[in-house]
């Protein structure tokens, strides 16, 4: 397959920022992102943010606000209780004035759970919200059939790393998906996208939207530190956090629109 040199030179490549907090969302806006995917617990791949996070993000953002609808980490095979939780979260996003939601549900055989996804999508679209299908897509048994199912369901876009751990690793599949989509749905590369690789990724795939958390490591301002305790299940730094950096956002956008 030849490298896809198609670019968005007529329409600049846009950046959606995966924001793990309102603080990150505000930084994304300051850096020039066109949309925020608000979530929490990125170490688990992202879960639905709190009502407070959604409410404050909506208050402070003038760019588009999409909210991740995912009640837990792990797989994307959900119980009826978990599905009902997701439907309740969608209703709150509608009430809060969000612009869209980010969803994904699978069957046990790795196909799209079309019946229950349709319920979520129809609820959102009934109230004017857009819908992105998230990286549950990358866990499907057949990416191309899954894409056709998602198109049929009426989603705006698919966030994908091409079935690989990072978008760069999955760039070949992403380019094929974009080609086969033929403008019927937007394919948005995400996972590991940075200022160092986004230009190559856009050139190769022809993507017109990209997705990144654009985070930096921030040390706590605590003066007293208890170094003899672990607060979670795994060893980590209890006195640091990761937040989106406006300067990184600007640089990713700049590099995504650099064509030689």
C-alpha positions, 0 to 999 in steps of 0.5 A, spaced: 500 500 500 502 506 498 503 512 503 497 516 503 499 523 502 492 526 502 492 531 507 487 537 510 491 542 507 484 546 505 481 544 512 486 544 517 487 538 521 483 539 528 485 536 535 480 533 540 484 533 547 482 527 551 482 531 558 482 527 564 479 533 568 476 540 568 483 543 569 486 539 563 479 541 559 481 548 560 488 547 558 486 544 551 481 550 550 487 555 551 491 551 546 487 551 541 483 544 541 476 544 537 473 539 542 474 535 549 473 528 550 472 529 558 473 523 562 477 520 568 482 515 570 486 515 564 490 509 567 484 505 566 483 507 559 478 512 561 471 512 565 465 517 566 467 523 569 463 526 575 457 530 575 461 536 578 467 535 572 461 535 567 458 541 570 464 545 571 467 543 564 460 545 561 461 552 564 468 554 562 468 551 555 466 554 549 469 549 545 465 542 544 464 538 550 464 530 549 463 526 555 466 519 555 460 514 557 464 508 560 462 506 567 468 502 569 475 499 566 476 493 563 472 490 557 466 492 553 461 487 555 456 490 559 451 487 564 444 490 564 445 494 570 451 497 567 447 499 561 442 502 565 448 506 568 450 509 562 443 511 559 443 515 566 449 518 564 447 520 557 441 523 560 445 527 565 449 529 559 443 532 555 441 536 561 448 539 562 448 541 555 454 537 553 455 537 545 456 529 545 458 523 548 463 517 546 460 510 547 462 503 545 459 496 547 461 489 544 458 482 544 462 477 547 464 475 540 467 481 538 462 484 534 458 491 535 452 490 540 448 494 535 442 493 539 444 497 545 448 502 542 443 504 538 439 505 544 444 510 546 445 513 540 438 514 539 437 518 545 443 522 544 441 524 537 434 525 539 436 531 543 442 534 538 448 530 541 453 528 537 456 521 538 463 518 537 465 511 538 471 510 542 476 505 542 472 499 544 472 499 536 480 496 537 477 490 540 473 488 535 474 481 531 473 485 524 475 492 524 472 493 517 465 490 519 465 493 525 466 500 521 460 498 517 456 497 523 458 503 526 456 507 520 449 504 520 448 506 527 449 513 525 455 515 529 459 521 527 466 518 528 470 512 530 476 513 535 481 508 533 489 506 534 488 501 528 487 495 532 494 496 535 496 499 542 498 506 539 496 509 533 503 509 529 503 502 530 496 501 527 497 507 522 496 502 516 490 499 518 487 507 520 489 509 513 485 503 510 479 504 514 479 512 512 480 509 505 474 504 505 470 509 509 470 514 503 467 520 507 461 516 510 464 517 517 470 520 520 476 516 522 480 519 528 487 516 530 488 516 537 493 513 542 500 515 543 499 521 538 504 527 540 508 533 537 513 528 535 509 523 530 503 527 529 505 530 522 507 523 519 501 520 522 497 525 518 501 524 512 500 517 512 493 516 513 490 522 511 486 523 517 483 530 518 482 529 526 487 527 531 486 525 538 491 526 544 491 527 551 497 532 551 499 531 558 505 533 562 507 531 569 506 536 575 509 535 582 505 536 588 506 542 592 505 538 598 511 540 603 510 534 608 510 527 604 509 520 607 513 516 603 511 510 606 504 509 604 501 507 597 494 509 596 492 505 590 493 497 588 499 499 584 506 502 586 505 509 583 507 517 585 502 519 590 505 526 589 504 528 582 499 528 577 498 528 569 494 534 566 494 537 559 499 542 557 496 548 553 503 549 549 503 541 547 496 542 545 499 548 540 505 544 538 501 538 536 496 542 532 502 546 529 505 539 527 499 536 524 498 542 519 505 542 517 506 539 510 513 538 506 
